[in-house]
Amino acid sequence: MRIFLVYDGKHYSVYFHANSSTLSEVFEYYEKCDMPTRANLLYLVQRIVDHGQIYDTTKFRIENKKNKIYAFFKKVA
């Protein structure tokens, strides 16, 4: 089984959504992004994980409040 951990921080751990134990379409999409896009995502993840709060809700959506599962919005060009 493959774990798609993005960042493990002070308040939370962030994972890419996994479609199965070996596949994450989100991770595959991330791998195809250019370096500035990847860096931007990792910066946002790090801010959430280390500060424990989401300030810009235009970039995120809560998926499961009980388990604190959030979804990032895809940037529209």
Biopython code that builds the backbone (N, CA, C, O; Angstrom):
import numpy as np
from Bio.PDB.StructureBuilder import StructureBuilder

atoms = [
    (1, "MET", "N", (0.848, -1.189, 0.000)),
    (1, "MET", "CA", (0.000, 0.000, 0.000)),
    (1, "MET", "C", (0.886, 1.241, 0.000)),
    (1, "MET", "O", (1.851, 1.331, 0.758)),
    (2, "ARG", "N", (0.553, 2.167, -0.834)),
    (2, "ARG", "CA", (1.309, 3.405, -0.970)),
    (2, "ARG", "C", (0.614, 4.520, -0.206)),
    (2, "ARG", "O", (-0.602, 4.678, -0.315)),
    (3, "ILE", "N", (1.361, 5.289, 0.561)),
    (3, "ILE", "CA", (0.824, 6.430, 1.298)),
    (3, "ILE", "C", (1.214, 7.695, 0.543)),
    (3, "ILE", "O", (2.380, 7.883, 0.197)),
    (4, "PHE", "N", (0.248, 8.551, 0.293)),
    (4, "PHE", "CA", (0.480, 9.763, -0.481)),
    (4, "PHE", "C", (0.574, 10.983, 0.437)),
    (4, "PHE", "O", (-0.195, 11.935, 0.305)),
    (5, "LEU", "N", (1.526, 10.938, 1.365)),
    (5, "LEU", "CA", (1.743, 12.032, 2.305)),
    (5, "LEU", "C", (2.366, 13.223, 1.584)),
    (5, "LEU", "O", (3.359, 13.083, 0.869)),
    (6, "VAL", "N", (1.774, 14.383, 1.781)),
    (6, "VAL", "CA", (2.299, 15.613, 1.201)),
    (6, "VAL", "C", (3.204, 16.299, 2.222)),
    (6, "VAL", "O", (4.336, 16.672, 1.917)),
    (7, "TYR", "N", (2.680, 16.459, 3.449)),
    (7, "TYR", "CA", (3.425, 17.171, 4.478)),
    (7, "TYR", "C", (2.877, 16.769, 5.837)),
    (7, "TYR", "O", (1.663, 16.682, 6.024)),
    (8, "ASP", "N", (3.768, 16.525, 6.777)),
    (8, "ASP", "CA", (3.400, 16.181, 8.149)),
    (8, "ASP", "C", (3.909, 17.298, 9.043)),
    (8, "ASP", "O", (5.117, 17.485, 9.193)),
    (9, "GLY", "N", (2.980, 18.039, 9.636)),
    (9, "GLY", "CA", (3.392, 19.225, 10.376)),
    (9, "GLY", "C", (2.911, 19.271, 11.803)),
    (9, "GLY", "O", (2.507, 18.259, 12.376)),
    (10, "LYS", "N", (2.960, 20.452, 12.363)),
    (10, "LYS", "CA", (2.674, 20.692, 13.774)),
    (10, "LYS", "C", (1.224, 20.360, 14.155)),
    (10, "LYS", "O", (0.984, 19.758, 15.201)),
    (11, "HIS", "N", (0.261, 20.747, 13.313)),
    (11, "HIS", "CA", (-1.152, 20.567, 13.647)),
    (11, "HIS", "C", (-1.838, 19.457, 12.859)),
    (11, "HIS", "O", (-2.752, 18.808, 13.369)),
    (12, "TYR", "N", (-1.413, 19.238, 11.641)),
    (12, "TYR", "CA", (-2.082, 18.287, 10.754)),
    (12, "TYR", "C", (-1.066, 17.532, 9.914)),
    (12, "TYR", "O", (0.113, 17.883, 9.850)),
    (13, "SER", "N", (-1.561, 16.491, 9.279)),
    (13, "SER", "CA", (-0.842, 15.810, 8.202)),
    (13, "SER", "C", (-1.703, 15.946, 6.962)),
    (13, "SER", "O", (-2.927, 15.843, 7.042)),
    (14, "VAL", "N", (-1.078, 16.178, 5.813)),
    (14, "VAL", "CA", (-1.814, 16.359, 4.568)),
    (14, "VAL", "C", (-1.410, 15.256, 3.599)),
    (14, "VAL", "O", (-0.230, 14.959, 3.412)),
    (15, "TYR", "N", (-2.431, 14.660, 2.989)),
    (15, "TYR", "CA", (-2.225, 13.572, 2.038)),
    (15, "TYR", "C", (-2.928, 13.916, 0.730)),
    (15, "TYR", "O", (-3.935, 14.624, 0.725)),
    (16, "PHE", "N", (-2.390, 13.409, -0.381)),
    (16, "PHE", "CA", (-3.129, 13.451, -1.635)),
    (16, "PHE", "C", (-4.235, 12.403, -1.553)),
    (16, "PHE", "O", (-4.025, 11.316, -1.015)),
    (17, "HIS", "N", (-5.409, 12.727, -2.086)),
    (17, "HIS", "CA", (-6.501, 11.763, -2.145)),
    (17, "HIS", "C", (-6.050, 10.537, -2.935)),
    (17, "HIS", "O", (-5.453, 10.667, -4.004)),
    (18, "ALA", "N", (-6.334, 9.357, -2.410)),
    (18, "ALA", "CA", (-5.959, 8.119, -3.101)),
    (18, "ALA", "C", (-7.212, 7.437, -3.638)),
    (18, "ALA", "O", (-8.188, 7.254, -2.910)),
    (19, "ASN", "N", (-7.179, 7.065, -4.910)),
    (19, "ASN", "CA", (-8.290, 6.344, -5.524)),
    (19, "ASN", "C", (-8.288, 4.885, -5.094)),
    (19, "ASN", "O", (-9.337, 4.244, -5.027)),
    (20, "SER", "N", (-7.098, 4.368, -4.804)),
    (20, "SER", "CA", (-6.926, 2.990, -4.346)),
    (20, "SER", "C", (-5.629, 2.941, -3.552)),
    (20, "SER", "O", (-5.018, 3.979, -3.296)),
    (21, "SER", "N", (-5.208, 1.756, -3.167)),
    (21, "SER", "CA", (-3.993, 1.642, -2.362)),
    (21, "SER", "C", (-2.731, 1.938, -3.161)),
    (21, "SER", "O", (-1.662, 2.119, -2.578)),
    (22, "THR", "N", (-2.838, 1.991, -4.486)),
    (22, "THR", "CA", (-1.651, 2.243, -5.309)),
    (22, "THR", "C", (-1.801, 3.410, -6.277)),
    (22, "THR", "O", (-0.856, 3.733, -6.998)),
    (23, "LEU", "N", (-2.972, 4.050, -6.308)),
    (23, "LEU", "CA", (-3.229, 5.094, -7.298)),
    (23, "LEU", "C", (-3.774, 6.358, -6.653)),
    (23, "LEU", "O", (-4.686, 6.305, -5.827)),
    (24, "SER", "N", (-3.208, 7.488, -7.037)),
    (24, "SER", "CA", (-3.737, 8.787, -6.656)),
    (24, "SER", "C", (-3.733, 9.663, -7.904)),
    (24, "SER", "O", (-2.677, 10.104, -8.357)),
    (25, "GLU", "N", (-4.917, 9.911, -8.454)),
    (25, "GLU", "CA", (-5.015, 10.776, -9.624)),
    (25, "GLU", "C", (-4.560, 12.190, -9.295)),
    (25, "GLU", "O", (-4.012, 12.887, -10.150)),
    (26, "VAL", "N", (-4.785, 12.612, -8.059)),
    (26, "VAL", "CA", (-4.367, 13.941, -7.633)),
    (26, "VAL", "C", (-2.838, 14.029, -7.641)),
    (26, "VAL", "O", (-2.277, 15.015, -8.119)),
    (27, "PHE", "N", (-2.165, 13.005, -7.115)),
    (27, "PHE", "CA", (-0.707, 12.991, -7.125)),
    (27, "PHE", "C", (-0.166, 12.968, -8.549)),
    (27, "PHE", "O", (0.817, 13.646, -8.848)),
    (28, "GLU", "N", (-0.791, 12.205, -9.419)),
    (28, "GLU", "CA", (-0.374, 12.168, -10.821)),
    (28, "GLU", "C", (-0.523, 13.542, -11.467)),
    (28, "GLU", "O", (0.342, 13.968, -12.231)),
    (29, "TYR", "N", (-1.623, 14.238, -11.160)),
    (29, "TYR", "CA", (-1.827, 15.593, -11.669)),
    (29, "TYR", "C", (-0.728, 16.525, -11.140)),
    (29, "TYR", "O", (-0.154, 17.316, -11.890)),
    (30, "TYR", "N", (-0.448, 16.418, -9.843)),
    (30, "TYR", "CA", (0.594, 17.241, -9.212)),
    (30, "TYR", "C", (1.944, 17.022, -9.892)),
    (30, "TYR", "O", (2.670, 17.982, -10.148)),
    (31, "GLU", "N", (2.282, 15.777, -10.184)),
    (31, "GLU", "CA", (3.561, 15.479, -10.819)),
    (31, "GLU", "C", (3.692, 16.120, -12.203)),
    (31, "GLU", "O", (4.806, 16.385, -12.655)),
    (32, "LYS", "N", (2.583, 16.366, -12.870)),
    (32, "LYS", "CA", (2.603, 16.968, -14.202)),
    (32, "LYS", "C", (2.670, 18.502, -14.157)),
    (32, "LYS", "O", (2.894, 19.146, -15.181)),
    (33, "CYS", "N", (2.477, 19.078, -12.970)),
    (33, "CYS", "CA", (2.513, 20.535, -12.823)),
    (33, "CYS", "C", (3.945, 21.046, -12.907)),
    (33, "CYS", "O", (4.901, 20.322, -12.626)),
    (34, "ASP", "N", (4.071, 22.314, -13.303)),
    (34, "ASP", "CA", (5.402, 22.919, -13.335)),
    (34, "ASP", "C", (5.866, 23.229, -11.905)),
    (34, "ASP", "O", (5.072, 23.192, -10.965)),
    (35, "MET", "N", (7.136, 23.528, -11.757)),
    (35, "MET", "CA", (7.722, 23.740, -10.430)),
    (35, "MET", "C", (7.094, 24.909, -9.663)),
    (35, "MET", "O", (6.871, 24.774, -8.460)),
    (36, "PRO", "N", (6.794, 26.061, -10.306)),
    (36, "PRO", "CA", (6.145, 27.142, -9.547)),
    (36, "PRO", "C", (4.773, 26.734, -8.989)),
    (36, "PRO", "O", (4.419, 27.129, -7.878)),
    (37, "THR", "N", (4.012, 25.959, -9.738)),
    (37, "THR", "CA", (2.701, 25.491, -9.270)),
    (37, "THR", "C", (2.874, 24.545, -8.095)),
    (37, "THR", "O", (2.152, 24.647, -7.103)),
    (38, "ARG", "N", (3.819, 23.631, -8.199)),
    (38, "ARG", "CA", (4.097, 22.704, -7.095)),
    (38, "ARG", "C", (4.522, 23.467, -5.840)),
    (38, "ARG", "O", (4.056, 23.177, -4.739)),
    (39, "ALA", "N", (5.402, 24.436, -6.018)),
    (39, "ALA", "CA", (5.886, 25.221, -4.880)),
    (39, "ALA", "C", (4.751, 25.981, -4.216)),
    (39, "ALA", "O", (4.704, 26.070, -2.989)),
    (40, "ASN", "N", (3.837, 26.530, -5.004)),
    (40, "ASN", "CA", (2.688, 27.264, -4.477)),
    (40, "ASN", "C", (1.808, 26.340, -3.638)),
    (40, "ASN", "O", (1.388, 26.712, -2.542)),
    (41, "LEU", "N", (1.530, 25.154, -4.139)),
    (41, "LEU", "CA", (0.719, 24.198, -3.386)),
    (41, "LEU", "C", (1.407, 23.818, -2.085)),
    (41, "LEU", "O", (0.777, 23.813, -1.028)),
    (42, "LEU", "N", (2.688, 23.503, -2.154)),
    (42, "LEU", "CA", (3.406, 23.099, -0.947)),
    (42, "LEU", "C", (3.469, 24.215, 0.083)),
    (42, "LEU", "O", (3.423, 23.957, 1.286)),
    (43, "TYR", "N", (3.573, 25.449, -0.381)),
    (43, "TYR", "CA", (3.548, 26.588, 0.535)),
    (43, "TYR", "C", (2.194, 26.670, 1.256)),
    (43, "TYR", "O", (2.146, 26.852, 2.472)),
    (44, "LEU", "N", (1.113, 26.535, 0.509)),
    (44, "LEU", "CA", (-0.224, 26.588, 1.110)),
    (44, "LEU", "C", (-0.422, 25.450, 2.104)),
    (44, "LEU", "O", (-0.961, 25.655, 3.191)),
    (45, "VAL", "N", (0.010, 24.261, 1.732)),
    (45, "VAL", "CA", (-0.109, 23.101, 2.626)),
    (45, "VAL", "C", (0.688, 23.346, 3.906)),
    (45, "VAL", "O", (0.196, 23.102, 5.008)),
    (46, "GLN", "N", (1.898, 23.819, 3.757)),
    (46, "GLN", "CA", (2.746, 24.063, 4.926)),
    (46, "GLN", "C", (2.112, 25.093, 5.860)),
    (46, "GLN", "O", (2.154, 24.929, 7.079)),
    (47, "ARG", "N", (1.533, 26.142, 5.303)),
    (47, "ARG", "CA", (0.875, 27.173, 6.134)),
    (47, "ARG", "C", (-0.275, 26.576, 6.940)),
    (47, "ARG", "O", (-0.417, 26.862, 8.129)),
    (48, "ILE", "N", (-1.092, 25.752, 6.300)),
    (48, "ILE", "CA", (-2.225, 25.133, 6.999)),
    (48, "ILE", "C", (-1.728, 24.203, 8.101)),
    (48, "ILE", "O", (-2.181, 24.279, 9.243)),
    (49, "VAL", "N", (-0.810, 23.342, 7.752)),
    (49, "VAL", "CA", (-0.338, 22.307, 8.659)),
    (49, "VAL", "C", (0.399, 22.896, 9.863)),
    (49, "VAL", "O", (0.208, 22.437, 10.990)),
    (50, "ASP", "N", (1.222, 23.887, 9.638)),
    (50, "ASP", "CA", (2.013, 24.440, 10.722)),
    (50, "ASP", "C", (1.277, 25.488, 11.549)),
    (50, "ASP", "O", (1.606, 25.688, 12.718)),
    (51, "HIS", "N", (0.287, 26.159, 10.965)),
    (51, "HIS", "CA", (-0.454, 27.193, 11.693)),
    (51, "HIS", "C", (-1.811, 26.704, 12.189)),
    (51, "HIS", "O", (-2.418, 27.330, 13.058)),
    (52, "GLY", "N", (-2.286, 25.590, 11.640)),
    (52, "GLY", "CA", (-3.512, 24.976, 12.130)),
    (52, "GLY", "C", (-4.793, 25.676, 11.750)),
    (52, "GLY", "O", (-5.841, 25.384, 12.325)),
    (53, "GLN", "N", (-4.745, 26.592, 10.799)),
    (53, "GLN", "CA", (-5.950, 27.319, 10.408)),
    (53, "GLN", "C", (-5.870, 27.686, 8.938)),
    (53, "GLN", "O", (-4.798, 27.973, 8.405)),
    (54, "ILE", "N", (-7.029, 27.669, 8.297)),
    (54, "ILE", "CA", (-7.119, 28.092, 6.904)),
    (54, "ILE", "C", (-7.666, 29.506, 6.892)),
    (54, "ILE", "O", (-8.767, 29.762, 7.379)),
    (55, "TYR", "N", (-6.892, 30.420, 6.334)),
    (55, "TYR", "CA", (-7.306, 31.816, 6.303)),
    (55, "TYR", "C", (-8.002, 32.182, 5.007)),
    (55, "TYR", "O", (-8.936, 32.984, 5.012)),
    (56, "ASP", "N", (-7.570, 31.615, 3.911)),
    (56, "ASP", "CA", (-8.139, 31.950, 2.609)),
    (56, "ASP", "C", (-9.052, 30.814, 2.149)),
    (56, "ASP", "O", (-8.605, 29.872, 1.496)),
    (57, "THR", "N", (-10.322, 30.914, 2.496)),
    (57, "THR", "CA", (-11.270, 29.847, 2.168)),
    (57, "THR", "C", (-11.663, 29.829, 0.696)),
    (57, "THR", "O", (-12.422, 28.955, 0.276)),
    (58, "THR", "N", (-11.162, 30.776, -0.095)),
    (58, "THR", "CA", (-11.442, 30.737, -1.533)),
    (58, "THR", "C", (-10.586, 29.675, -2.216)),
    (58, "THR", "O", (-10.855, 29.312, -3.361)),
    (59, "LYS", "N", (-9.564, 29.173, -1.535)),
    (59, "LYS", "CA", (-8.679, 28.164, -2.112)),
    (59, "LYS", "C", (-8.972, 26.753, -1.597)),
    (59, "LYS", "O", (-8.388, 25.784, -2.084)),
    (60, "PHE", "N", (-9.878, 26.628, -0.612)),
    (60, "PHE", "CA", (-10.145, 25.352, 0.019)),
    (60, "PHE", "C", (-11.632, 25.147, 0.248)),
    (60, "PHE", "O", (-12.409, 26.101, 0.287)),
    (61, "ARG", "N", (-12.011, 23.894, 0.399)),
    (61, "ARG", "CA", (-13.391, 23.542, 0.742)),
    (61, "ARG", "C", (-13.322, 22.439, 1.792)),
    (61, "ARG", "O", (-12.501, 21.529, 1.676)),
    (62, "ILE", "N", (-14.163, 22.505, 2.802)),
    (62, "ILE", "CA", (-14.180, 21.444, 3.801)),
    (62, "ILE", "C", (-14.983, 20.270, 3.249)),
    (62, "ILE", "O", (-16.117, 20.439, 2.799)),
    (63, "GLU", "N", (-14.398, 19.103, 3.287)),
    (63, "GLU", "CA", (-15.042, 17.885, 2.799)),
    (63, "GLU", "C", (-15.676, 17.107, 3.942)),
    (63, "GLU", "O", (-16.746, 16.520, 3.785)),
    (64, "ASN", "N", (-15.012, 17.106, 5.092)),
    (64, "ASN", "CA", (-15.481, 16.343, 6.238)),
    (64, "ASN", "C", (-15.038, 17.080, 7.491)),
    (64, "ASN", "O", (-13.870, 17.020, 7.877)),
    (65, "LYS", "N", (-15.978, 17.778, 8.126)),
    (65, "LYS", "CA", (-15.643, 18.617, 9.275)),
    (65, "LYS", "C", (-15.160, 17.791, 10.464)),
    (65, "LYS", "O", (-14.225, 18.195, 11.155)),
    (66, "LYS", "N", (-15.779, 16.650, 10.707)),
    (66, "LYS", "CA", (-15.414, 15.809, 11.844)),
    (66, "LYS", "C", (-13.967, 15.337, 11.748)),
    (66, "LYS", "O", (-13.237, 15.377, 12.738)),
    (67, "ASN", "N", (-13.553, 14.894, 10.580)),
    (67, "ASN", "CA", (-12.198, 14.373, 10.387)),
    (67, "ASN", "C", (-11.232, 15.420, 9.847)),
    (67, "ASN", "O", (-10.081, 15.107, 9.542)),
    (68, "LYS", "N", (-11.699, 16.666, 9.726)),
    (68, "LYS", "CA", (-10.886, 17.787, 9.246)),
    (68, "LYS", "C", (-10.267, 17.481, 7.889)),
    (68, "LYS", "O", (-9.054, 17.577, 7.705)),
    (69, "ILE", "N", (-11.121, 17.112, 6.947)),
    (69, "ILE", "CA", (-10.672, 16.833, 5.584)),
    (69, "ILE", "C", (-11.065, 18.010, 4.699)),
    (69, "ILE", "O", (-12.238, 18.374, 4.612)),
    (70, "TYR", "N", (-10.065, 18.598, 4.045)),
    (70, "TYR", "CA", (-10.267, 19.742, 3.173)),
    (70, "TYR", "C", (-9.864, 19.390, 1.754)),
    (70, "TYR", "O", (-9.035, 18.507, 1.535)),
    (71, "ALA", "N", (-10.450, 20.080, 0.798)),
    (71, "ALA", "CA", (-10.081, 19.908, -0.608)),
    (71, "ALA", "C", (-9.554, 21.247, -1.114)),
    (71, "ALA", "O", (-10.099, 22.304, -0.796)),
    (72, "PHE", "N", (-8.497, 21.183, -1.898)),
    (72, "PHE", "CA", (-7.954, 22.379, -2.538)),
    (72, "PHE", "C", (-8.686, 22.587, -3.851)),
    (72, "PHE", "O", (-8.973, 21.627, -4.567)),
    (73, "PHE", "N", (-8.989, 23.838, -4.168)),
    (73, "PHE", "CA", (-9.586, 24.148, -5.449)),
    (73, "PHE", "C", (-8.507, 24.194, -6.516)),
    (73, "PHE", "O", (-7.404, 24.683, -6.273)),
    (74, "LYS", "N", (-8.817, 23.697, -7.665)),
    (74, "LYS", "CA", (-7.907, 23.775, -8.796)),
    (74, "LYS", "C", (-7.914, 25.205, -9.312)),
    (74, "LYS", "O", (-8.975, 25.810, -9.467)),
    (75, "LYS", "N", (-6.737, 25.742, -9.575)),
    (75, "LYS", "CA", (-6.634, 27.110, -10.092)),
    (75, "LYS", "C", (-7.083, 27.124, -11.542)),
    (75, "LYS", "O", (-6.586, 26.355, -12.365)),
    (76, "VAL", "N", (-8.021, 28.000, -11.847)),
    (76, "VAL", "CA", (-8.543, 28.116, -13.202)),
    (76, "VAL", "C", (-7.738, 29.173, -13.943)),
    (76, "VAL", "O", (-7.567, 30.295, -13.467)),
    (77, "ALA", "N", (-7.255, 28.797, -15.096)),
    (77, "ALA", "CA", (-6.408, 29.721, -15.878)),
    (77, "ALA", "C", (-7.230, 30.774, -16.578)),
    (77, "ALA", "O", (-6.679, 31.626, -17.274)),
]
sb = StructureBuilder()
sb.init_structure("model")
sb.init_model(0)
sb.init_chain("A")
sb.init_seg("    ")
for serial, (resi, resn, name, xyz) in enumerate(atoms, 1):
    if name == "N":
        sb.init_residue(resn, " ", resi, " ")
    sb.init_atom(name, np.array(xyz, "f"), 0.0, 1.0, " ", f" {name:<3s}", serial, name[0])
structure = sb.get_structure()
